[in-house]
Amino acid sequence: MRSSTSDTKKGSYPFSAKKGYDPFFAAALVVVALGAGVSAAVKINGAGATFPYPIYSKWFSEYNKLHPDVEINYQSIGSGGGIRQIQAQTVFFGATDGPMTPDQLQASPSKILHFPTVLGAVVPVYNIPNVRAELKFSGSLLADIFLGKVTKWNDPAIAKLNPGVSLPGSDITVVHRSDGSGTTYIWVDYLSKTSPEFLKKVGVNTSVNWPTGVGGRGNEGVSALVTQTPGALGYVELIYALQNKISYGTVQNMAGEFVKASVESVTAAASAAANPKDKAMSKAMIDFMKWALTDGQKYCGDLGYAPLPADVVKLELAALGRVKTS
């Protein structure tokens, strides 16, 4: 279940970014394995993306108050870990920033269903002592920084986009994810679209060989490193920048405008269909999904997430209504 900010993939995915907006959009997806192991109690285990963890925790807690007989546990271990665990059938559902690839789906022992849940954004975050200005970045500039070509905060390429800002001559410490991550996929996918050199040298995947920088595990780890390291520049889901009060910049879109990520600026569309088998667990999961798509959406705004559009909710509820749990 989930989403993020930057130039999103368009095409054969269950969601797409609003046309004309380059900054990084993503959708939190819940992936459900059909035919996962049966349990006598209605206790559902899941694992995956760190981005939606705050809203998932809130959802599962609130839902348990309404339905004490249903316990949902979620491990925030990254999209890659969530995909591996659902393939190994050690969890009933996983969460990822982007949909599983055809190869990943084929390698799974049971059928996998995707359900988008919430939306968010991946943003460039930085820690520059004594600089309070909201910095502007282009995709090509960010690509050069993450390639190790731009290494100083007062580099002419940064200064050109930020006239009037007194930038220090200190080094830029690049911070990236060290684990398999849907957030990384969104970030490098965008940078690869804006920089042929980045595409060639780094490429697009949930885990890449970074030419420079230090790694942090999860959005939590990257947030901590950026906060603790003067001169740091990294990327995290918007909710982590907001919760940790980390400065984040605007990103130039295809129209040349600098866009700041916010709940209002994130939009997407998604649909899915399903058919799990274990009756008790499947019914509990479907009931929870219906609640999360309706009553649960009211908790999104306070935590910095964009609620799903009404037409998307309608499509997903219709798809859930077709799911047979017996």
N, C-alpha and C positions, 0 to 999 in steps of 0.2 A: 504494500500500500504506500504510494508516495509520489513526489515531484521536486523540481529544482530550477535554476536560472542560467541561461546562456543559449547559444544558437542550437536549437534542438533538431534532432533527426526528423526528417519528414519522409513519409513513405509507408512501408508495410508494418508500422508499429501501431499499437492500440491507442496511441495518442499522438497529437502533433502540435507544434508551436504555432502561435498566431503569425500569419504571414507578415513579413517585413520587420520582425523583431529578432535581432541577432542574439541578444543576450540569452544566456543559458536557461531554457525551460526544461523541466522534467516532470514526470508523473510518478508518484509512488504507486507501485503495483503490488498487489497481493497475488502470489501464485499458489494455487491449491493442487495437490496431487490427488488424483482419483484413485481410490483403492488403497490408500495408506492404511497402516496397521490399525486394527480394531482395539478399542479400550472400553472397559466396563463403565468407567466414570466419564462424564462429559468434561474432560480436561484436555484442552487443545494447546499444543506446543508449536511455536513458530520461531523463526530466526531470519535475520537478514539486515537490510539497509539501516544505517544509523540515522539517516535524514528524518524518517517519520517517527522515530522512537518517542519523542515527546507527546505527539498526538496519539500514538498507539497506546502509550501508558495511560493517558487520560481516558481514552475510549474503553480500554479493557477494564479499568477501575470503575468507571461509571456504569458500564454494562453489567458488571458483576453485582453492583448494588441492586440493579433491577432484576437480575437473574442469578441469585446466589449459587444455583446448581451448575452454573457454567463458569469454569475457570480458564482464562486464556493467558498463557505465559509467552513472552517474547524476548529473545536474545538479540541485542543490538550488536551485530558482529560484522556488518558490511554486506553489500549485495552479493559479492562473490561467495562468502561463507553461507549465505542464505540459499543460494542456488545449489551449492555442493550438498548442503544438508537435506534439501528437499529431494535431490537426486538420490541421495543415500537412504531416503525415506525415514530419517531420524526425526523429522518434524512433519506436521500436517500441512503447514503453510509456510511460505517464505515471502520475503519482501525484497524488491529490487527497484532501483531508480529507472532502469530501462528494461524492456522485455527480454526474455531469454532468447538466445539465438536459435536458429533451426537446428544446429548441431547439438546444442545443449538440450533442446527438447527431445531430439532423437535419442540422446544418450540416457534419458530418464526412463526408468523401468515402468512408469505408469503415466497416464495422460496428464498433462499440466494445463491448468486454466489460468488466465490472467484477468485480474480485476483491478482497474485503477481506483485509488481511494482518495488521495489528496494531491494538491498541487503545491509547488514551491519553486525556489530559484537557487541557482548556484552563483555565488558572487565573489569577486576578488576582494580579499580582506587584507588589511595592512596595519602595521604598527610603526609609525614614524614619530618619534618624540618631538613635541612642540609644533607639530603640523596638525591643525584641526580642519583644514579644508577638505572638501569632498573631491577626491581626485578623479580625473577622467582617464579612461583607458580605451584603446582600440584593440581589436582582436589581434592585429599584426604586432602591436607593441607587447601585448601579453605573451604572444608566441615567442618573441625575441627574448623576453625576460626568462621564460621557462626553458629556452634553449641555451641560456647562459651568455647571450650576446649583449644584452643590456644589463650591466652589473652595478650601476650607481644610481641613486635616487635623483641626482641632478643631471642625468643624461639628457642631452638635447631632445631626444624623442619624447621623453616624459614632460620636459619643460614646455615643449611646443604645444602640447595638449592642455597644459595647465598654466597659462600665463598669469602672472601676478602672485603665484604661490612660491614662497621661499623654500626651495627644496634643498636638503642637506647633501653633502658630497659623500655620505656614508654608503657602505655596501648594501646591496639588496640580498637578503637571505631568502631564497626560494623555499617554500614549504609545500610539500605535496603529500598525498596519501601513500602509506606504505603497504596497505592491504588492498585486496581486490575490491573495487568500488564502483558503483553505478555513478556516483558523483564524479569520479575521475573520468568515466566514459563520457559523460556530458561535457566536461571541461575540455578534454582533448579532442572530442568530436568537433567542437566549435573552433578551437585553435587550428585544427587541421583544415577546416574550411576556409580560414582566413590566411593561412600560411602554407604554401606548398612545401616549403622547407621543413616545417614542423611535421607535416603529414609524412614526409619521406624519412625523417630522422627518428620520430617518436611514434607516429601512427595512432590508431584508434583502438582502444581496448579498455577493459576494466582495470587492468594492471599493465603498466608500460615501463620501459627502461628510461628513467629520467636522466638527462645529461648533466643535471646540476640540482642542488638543493638537499634538504633533509626531509625525512618522512615521518608522518604522524599517523597513528592508527585510528581510523574512524574520523568523523567530523569533530568528535570531541578532542581527539589527539591533535589535529591540525589547529583547531581553535586555541588549545592550550599553548602550542608552540608559538603561534603568532602573537598571542598575548604576552608570552614570556620573553620574546626575542625582539629587541629594538631593531628596526630596519627590515623586519620580516614582511613577506608578501605570500599569501596562500589563497586557497579557494575552499569555501564551505557552503553548505546549504544556508539560505537566508535566515532560517530560524535560529541557527547557531550564532550567526553574527549579531542578531537582535538580542538573544538571551545573554550573550557574553559581552554585549556592548563594545563590539569590535568595529572599528571604522571600515566601511566598505565603499567601493567606488562605483561610478556609473560606467556603462559600457556603450560604445558607439554601435548603432545598428546599421542596417543596410542603407537606410536613408541618410546616414551621416549624423543622426541625432544621438545625443547621449541619454540613455535611459537608465533610470534608477529602479532597481527591483523593488517591488512592493506587492502586497496581497492583491491590489487592484490591477497590477500590470501582468499578473500571471493568468494565463487562460489556456484551455486545452479541451479536447474532446476524446472520449473513449467509450468503448463498448466491449462486451465479452459475453460468453455463454459458458455453462458448466454442467457437471453431472457426477458429483462424488458418490461413494457407495456406502460406507458405514453409516447406518441410519442415524444413530444418536449423535455422533460427532458431526456428520454432514448437516443435519437439521440445525444443530446449534451454531455451526459456522454460517449457514445461510441466514438464520435469524439475526446473528450478529451483523453480518454484512448489510442487511436491510436497515438495521438500526443505525449503523455507521453512516450509511448513505443519506439518511433522513435526519432523525433527531441528533445523531452524533456530529453532524456538520456544524452545529451551533458552537461547538468548542474550537473550531478552526481559527477564527479571527483573533481570539485572545492569545493564541499561541503562535501567531504569525503565519498561518497557512491560509491559502485561498480555498474557499469552499468550492466544491464541484458545481458547475452550471446546472440549472434545473433540467435542461434537456438531456444532459449526460446522466443525471440521476434517474430520469425517467427511462432512458434506454437500459441502464444497468438493472433497475428494479424489474423491468420487463424480462431481461435475461435471467435474473435470479428466479423470477416466477416460473420459468420454464425448467428449472432444475428439479430433477426427481431425486428424492433422498431415500427411496426405498427400493 
